[in-house]
Amino acid sequence: MIQKNNTISGTPLTGIVSVPDRPRASTNIERDALDGMTAEYIPNASSIEAVNIFSAGLGKGATLSIIGPYGSGKSTFGMVLSHLASPRHDAGWKAAYKILRGAAPDAAANLVAGRRRGGLHERGMIRCIATARLEPVAATVLRAAARGAESYFGKSYGRRSFTAFKTLRRCIRSLQKGTVPDASTVSGIVASMAAAAPVLLILDEFGKNVEYFADGGNEGDLFLLQDLAEMTGASRGIRLHVVTMQHMALGEYVAGAPAARIKEWAKIQGRFESIHFANSLEHTRALLASSLKPRGGTSHHIMEWAGHHAKAAADDAGVDIPAEIAAACYPLHPLAVEALPELCSRYGQNDRTLLSFVFGSGPGTVTRFIEKERWNGRDALPTMGADHLYDYFISGSAPAHAGAAASSSRLVEIETIVRDTRVSDETERIALKAIGLMNLIGRSGRLRASMGMIRCMAGRRAEQAVRDLESRSVITYRRHADEYRIWHGTDVNIATKVDAWRNAVRRMPYHELMKAAMDPEPVIAARHGIESGTLRVFASLFDMPEGGLGPEYDGAVIYGTASTAVPVSDRPVLVSRCGDVSGLVDAASEVAALRAALKDDDVAGDWVAKGEVGERLAAAENALDAEFDQAYGAGAVWTYGSHDGEISIRGTASSVASAASDAAYPDAPPVRNEMINRNRLTAQGSTALNRLLHAMTANEHKERLGLEGWKPERAIYEAVIGEHGVHKRAGGRYGFTRPDGRFRYAWDTALRHMRKARKAVTLPEIYRIWKMPPYGIKDGVMPILALLIILARRDGLAVYEHGTYIPRINASLAERLVKNPGHFSLKYYPKSAHRTALVERTAKSLGTEPEDDMLGIVGRLVGVVRALPVYTRKTKNLSRRALAVRNAIQSAVEPDTLLFESLPEALGVSPPGRNTDRRAAGRFAGRLASAISELQTAFGSMMEEMGRRLFKETGTSDRASLARVASELLPDVSDQKMKVFLGAVSADIPDEQAWINYVGLVLTDMPPADWSDEHRKMFGNGLREAAAGFRRLAALKFAAVSENLKGPSVMVTITHPDGREEVVILPASDERVSGLTC
């Protein structure tokens, strides 16, 4: 039994064991990473694993994501890692290397070998380190880059090898003024720095960057992270290590964001090798052993104490603890040490709380216990047991942690019951606190409140104490878990309900039961993705769906039984056949039964029952995960089909998925750009894609399509177009051509498929070919590849939208092609020798490009007709041939039918055949050119005729004389219709055609370009009427002037019987005028 030793006689424990001064509890990585001391650091398994990954990537690059709760040692590790990357003669390197060599000699040797292999052992790396704030990633990376450049190159960091140093200076000045440079600029700075020397980029508190993004930050953060991750695997002389440190996985920070954003951050997390920092038992023991030192001559007493407690732990609690390890942690009870990592994690701040518990001077700490307690030399050594831990962590002075909020309700309930229960003796008090402590941290397993565990903590009289507490309903025994619990009480018969559901679900087929019990995450072919640049995702299944795999997957893994066959599929399917699934069936039945019970009305309405079933479900899910890992984990054998029959490989699902991807997608073009090489693009990716497609259609003949800087569209250009030699300079200018390397395979296959079809092939049909093995091209890349083929083979490839031939490829069409590929189809037109003469003569007659083939000519013709004014496209006032040519082009569907059948018929010549000579071809070309010329000049001819008729009808010789007369008439005219006409013909419009156009609009209420033949007649009638009035007004005006009449006058026309007409001008006051108007 663990006694409270309150005697004041005997030897103070300070004479038996000593505690050194408290080490530094926290690290400021920006302050300490370059020159802080590391002598007090104790490496754990996670930090050693991280160092090994770092060492393996030296000379190439690597990405690490350190994930751990507050106080788990992330920042301190970042400081140590920074020293491990420092120059060989640096004091920090020597101290950090000494610690690593003492804890893990193999890891230290690997590190030195990696430093030498990477050529950085002497000078070290450029150490770019920053603590993130609520700011864009670009701002944090920029601050880190400036810090690293100054440390490595000097304050001016101007080095010939670091070409972007001026850009860095300018960006830092902008950042100080509150302007964050764009992601592509920051990426370029890091790339330049990593080309000059190996770079270690450490971003502490990285979660704050992600939180900023989740609150509406810039999409550029995604691009920058993707670009940095891709740099670490690049083979272009860039050596970059990126290490982020945060409390959670990246996707968890954006949990409230749209699903697409969560998925994007989860994918970025997948680009990083994740290392989880958490308090482990081994690390806790190591820290205690390094802190608690026995005084000389007392070691044998401590070993006797350790042997007794180690034997009791093994016999009563089933926990094997070597006596040497137990002795190293004195005065803490060995089972109390087992509980410390969980306590520090759940109710404290991990290592930070552990240090406070050991070295602190407050109540309940190890230091205070050693100072206060004495030993009389006869009784058992004073021991800190579960009751001491309960007092410190649950009801004492342990530093609180926000993570305890999730358990606050349960903690308050247990603490209240423990506080309010009247205990009969010390044994009962210790037993009750031990049960409360185990209830708060244990989920069955080693640290459950079993009778053996309670006996180890409270002594031999523990069984009687437990019976007494149980009889008073303070605690209750849970048989299914073999543990005692602080009693809350429920009237729901949980066991009966769970048993009923368990019997029901066990009758389900294996695959149905497993689907009801768990939903495994998709498997990522990680190694294949790193090497190829393409992330392959395999669906995790228990059987093949009836409709086959969804288009978003590159393959599937099936967790099967001995009888599961490898299904036939268009993509790789891996099957693992577990011979004995009885353990899985039991575990899955328990999970499915508990889930069903949790939905039961009685359970759902009783919070105690609901809580118990929920806890049992969590334990059952953990057990199922363990069974699943054992059945289908690293040692599993996977089988998949190939051309050579079934292949079986042993390994993890991810490693086998990589092997299957290598075999299934050998012709996949490497595209090292995460933004575009995916099935679903981000908003930033879509914008960059549209900008690139616009540049492809508008700037084909410019170097790099005219893309400047390192914006996302430029990065995509380099990864998809530049990398594969599709855009080259030839004949003095740039243009698209057949690609190099593996990109050529998908290109050639698409063209072969179109040639073989001999009809239009829909774009989705081509996309399906590219998506399936052996290519596996992602949806984001396909529009680029399709447009490249269209532009490079425009001489023999026709594009149709909704079945209509599209002669010109522009940015608008490219954008529609991305949004609605199902609206488009492509048709390949082979060259024909017997039609060559006609094509050549027609191209020459029309003045098209000399290299234009049939599609180029048809494109020119269709373009000409579409550019004609509406009038020319509607009028019948054309020659018979021009009308026939226009109608043939307007109704054309197939380019070859138009050029070789419809147009010859329209022009009255025979269709070209094998015997077509150059003279017949010339006749066709001449007539076609004449008809096209007539169509192009028809509207202009009509406008000229309008002008001539205008002058003729008004009796004027030119525009100037017409405008002068109209201007003089306009002030005296009150008739609105005549005023409008006079205003139009006298309008000050410099361009004569625009002036005539305006006159036509006034007379017909329609612009001449949109006229029909009826409008043209309307213009003639209107003009005659208006011109007649114009002439009469002019005659009246100028005759009155010549007669020298004063005041208003009228003009009277007298028609004689012989047909003669006589015009008389009279004053308006003349009585004869009044008689006439009556």
C-alpha positions, 0 to 999 in steps of 0.5 A, a space after each residue: 500500500 502507498 502510505 502518506 508519510 507524515 513523520 518528521 523524523 528520518 532521512 529527507 528524500 533530498 538525501 536519497 534523490 536529487 532534482 536539478 535546476 529546471 530546464 527551459 520550458 519553452 523555445 522561441 524558434 526565431 530567437 533560439 534557432 540560429 544561436 540558442 543552446 540545445 544541451 538540455 534537449 532529450 530526443 524522442 522517437 518522433 524527433 529521431 524519425 524526423 531527423 532520419 527523413 531530413 538526412 535522407 533528403 539532403 542533397 535533393 530535398 524533402 517536406 516535413 510536417 511536424 504535428 503535435 499539441 501545445 508543449 510537445 516539443 515542436 519548437 525545441 526540435 525546430 531549434 535543434 534541427 536548425 543547429 543540425 543544418 549549421 556549418 561544421 565548425 558552429 557551436 550549435 552543430 557540435 552541441 546538437 550533434 553530440 545530443 543526437 549521437 548520444 541518443 541515436 548513433 545510427 541517426 547521427 551517422 546517417 546525418 553526417 553521411 547525408 551532409 557530406 553527400 549533399 555537399 553542405 557539411 562545411 558551410 551548412 544550409 541557408 536556415 530560413 526560419 520564422 514563426 507564423 502569424 495570422 498572415 498569408 503564407 507568402 508573408 511568413 516565407 518572405 520573413 524567413 527568407 530574409 532572415 536566412 539570407 542575412 545569416 548566410 550571405 551577410 546583411 546585404 545578401 548580395 551574392 552573384 549566386 543568389 540572383 533574386 537578392 534585389 527582389 528580396 530586398 524590394 519585397 521586404 520593403 513592401 512587406 514593411 509597408 503592409 503590402 504582401 508580394 504575390 505568391 509567384 514572386 516569393 516562390 521565385 525568391 526561394 527557388 533562386 536561394 535554393 539554387 545558390 545553396 541548400 535551404 532549410 525553411 522552417 515555419 513554426 506555428 504554421 497553423 496560423 497561416 492556415 487559419 488566416 486562409 480559412 478566414 478568407 485568405 488569398 488562394 495564392 497560399 495554395 499555389 505557394 505551398 504546392 510550388 514549394 513542395 514541388 521544388 523539393 522533388 525537382 531535379 533542376 539544381 534546387 535543394 530545398 527542405 520545407 518543415 512546417 510545425 503546427 498543432 493539427 493536420 492542415 485540413 483540420 484548421 479549415 474544418 468549417 470551410 467548404 469541402 473543396 477547400 478542406 480537400 485542397 489543404 488535405 492534398 497539400 498535407 499529403 505532399 508532406 511527410 507527417 511526423 506526430 509529436 506526442 508524449 510517449 511513455 519511453 520519452 517520459 521515462 527518459 526525461 524522468 531518468 535524466 532528471 531524477 538522480 539517486 544520491 550515493 549509497 542509496 541506489 540499492 534501497 531504490 532498486 529494492 523498492 523498484 523490484 517490489 513494485 515491478 513484480 506487483 505491477 506484473 502479477 496484479 495489473 499485467 503490466 511488465 516494467 523492468 525494475 531498472 526502468 522503475 528505479 530510474 523514475 523514483 519516487 514515482 510509482 511505476 504505474 503512475 509513470 505509465 499514466 503521465 503521458 496521457 495526463 500531460 496530454 489531456 489535462 496539461 500541455 504535454 512536455 511543458 506540463 511534465 517539466 512543471 510537474 517534475 521541476 516546479 516548486 508548487 504543491 503536488 510537484 515531484 520537487 516539493 514531494 522530495 523536499 517534504 518527505 522523509 524516510 525512516 530507513 525501515 518502512 517502504 520508501 515514500 512513493 508518489 502514486 495515482 492519488 498524488 497524480 489525481 491531486 496535481 492534475 485533476 484537482 490541483 495546480 497543473 497548467 490547464 490546457 484547452 484540450 481538456 475542454 472536451 472532457 470537462 463535463 466528465 471531469 467535473 462529474 468525477 471530481 465532484 463525486 470524489 470530493 463529496 464521497 465520505 471515505 472510511 480510511 486512507 486505503 479507500 481514499 487512494 482507491 477512489 482517486 485511482 479509479 477516478 484517475 483511470 476513468 479519466 485517462 483510460 479506455 480499457 487496455 493497460 490503464 484501466 481501473 481493474 482490481 489488479 491495478 487498484 490493488 497495486 495503487 492502494 495495497 492489500 486492503 484495496 479489495 475490501 475498499 472497492 467492495 465498500 464503495 461498490 455497495 454504496 453505489 459510488 462505483 460500479 463494475 463494467 464486466 465488458 471492460 473489466 474495470 470499475 467506474 465512478 457510478 452515474 446510473 442508468 435504467 437502460 439495459 444496454 447489454 440486451 440491446 447490444 446483444 440483439 444487434 450483434 446477433 443481427 449484424 453477424 448474419 450480414 455478408 462479409 463485405 456488407 458488414 465491413 461497409 457498415 462498420 468502417 469506411 477506409 480512406 482512399 489509398 494514395 500511391 505516394 511513391 509513384 506520385 513523388 516520382 511521376 508528379 501525378 497523385 494517384 488515388 485508389 478507392 478503398 472497397 470491400 467489393 466492386 460496385 456494380 457500376 464500376 469505379 467512379 471517374 475520380 479514381 485511378 484504381 481500387 484496393 479491395 479488402 477481401 477474403 480468401 474467396 475474393 476474385 480479382 475483378 475485371 476493370 479498366 483500371 488497376 484493382 488490388 485485392 488482398 485476401 485475408 485467410 482468417 477474417 474471424 477477428 475482423 468479423 467479431 470486431 466489425 460486428 461489435 462496431 456495427 451493433 454499437 452504432 445501431 444501439 446508439 440510434 435506439 430511442 431508449 439509448 439516445 434519450 438517456 445521456 448516461 447510456 448514450 455516453 457508455 455506448 459511445 465510449 464502448 463504440 470508440 473502444 470497439 472502433 480502435 479494436 477494429 482498426 487494430 484488427 484491420 491493420 493486422 489483416 491488411 497492413 504492411 505484411 499483406 499480400 496484394 494481387 492485381 491483374 496485368 497483361 502477364 496474368 495476376 501479380 502478387 506483391 507483399 507490402 502496404 496498400 500505398 506501396 503496392 498501389 504505387 507498383 500497380 500505378 507504375 505498371 498501369 500508367 507507363 505512358 503517363 506524361 510527367 506534369 510536375 504542377 499540383 495546381 493543374 495536374 488534378 481532376 478538380 481545379 481550385 478557383 486559382 487553378 481555373 483562373 490560371 488555366 483560362 489565362 493560359 488558354 487565352 495566351 495559347 490562342 492569342 500569342 502562339 507566335 510569342 516566346 513563352 506565349 508572352 507570359 512574364 514573371 512566375 505567375 501560376 499560368 507561367 508555371 503551368 506553361 512550363 510544366 505542361 508545354 515548355 517541359 515537353 517541347 510542344 512550343 518551339 521556334 521554327 522558321 523564325 517564329 514560335 508555334 505548336 508542334 508534336 511534343 517530346 517524350 511520353 506526352 507524345 504517346 497520348 498525342 499520337 493515340 488521339 490522332 490515330 483514334 480520329 483517323 480511324 473513326 473517319 467521322 467526328 469524335 467527341 471530346 469526352 471520348 478522347 478524354 476517356 482514352 487519356 484518362 484510362 491506362 496507359 495514360 491516366 491523364 488528369 482532368 485539369 491537363 486535358 483541355 491544354 492537351 486538346 487545345 494544343 492538338 487543335 492548334 498544332 494540327 489546324 490544317 487537318 483537324 476540324 472543330 465542331 461545337 453542337 455539330 457546327 464547324 468552328 473555323 476560328 479558334 479563339 479565347 472564347 471558344 477555349 473557355 467554352 471547351 473547358 466548361 462544356 467539353 461535351 459540346 465539342 467534337 473533332 474530325 480529322 481530314 487526311 490530305 488528298 493528292 487528287 485535290 491538291 491542285 484545287 486547294 493550291 489554286 484556291 488558296 492563291 486566288 483567295 490570298 490565304 496563307 501559302 501553307 493553308 490546306 482545305 481547313 484553312 481555306 474553308 475557315 477563311 470562307 466561313 470567316 468571310 461570310 460570318 463577317 459580312 453585314 446582315 444585309 449582305 447575308 440576307 439580300 437577293 440583289 446579288 449575282 446568281 453565283 454569289 448567291 449560290 456561294 453564300 448559301 452554300 457556305 452558310 448551310 455548310 456542315 462538313 468542310 470537305 463537302 463544302 469545298 469539294 462538292 457544294 461550292 463546285 455545284 454553286 459555281 457550275 463546275 465539276 467536283 474535283 476527281 482523280 482527273 482534275 487538271 490545273 485549268 479546271 482548278 483555276 476556273 473554279 478558283 477564279 469563279 470562287 474568288 469573284 463571288 467572294 469579292 462580290 459578297 465583300 463589296 456588296 454592302 459598300 456598293 449599296 452605300 455608294 448607290 444610296 449616296 448617288 440617289 440622295 444627291 440626284 433626288 435632292 437636286 444637289 451635286 455633292 454633300 457640301 451643297 446639300 448640307 448648305 441648303 439644308 442648313 439654311 432651310 432648317 430654321 424655318 421648318 416646323 414639320 417634324 419629319 422634314 426637320 429630322 431629314 434636314 438635320 440628318 443630311 446637314 449633320 457634321 459627320 466627318 466620314 462620308 460612309 458613316 454620314 450616309 449610314 445615318 441618313 439611311 437610319 433616319 429614313 428607315 429606323 434601321 442601320 443599313 448594315 442590318 437591312 433586308 431588301 424591303 428596307 432598301 425599298 423603304 429607303 428609296 420611297 422615303 428618300 423620294 418623298 423627303 427629297 420632293 419636300 426638300 426641293 419645294 422648300 428650296 424653291 420657295 426659299 430662294 424664289 422669295 429671295 429673288 422676288 425680294 418679298 418681305 415676310 412669309 410667302 407661299 409657292 403656288 403651282 398651276 397646272 395647265 390643260 396642256 400639261 404646262 406647270 407654272 410656279 407663282 410666289 405670293 406673299 402670305 398676306 395676299 387675299 388670293 392665298 387665303 382664298 386658296 387655303 380655304 
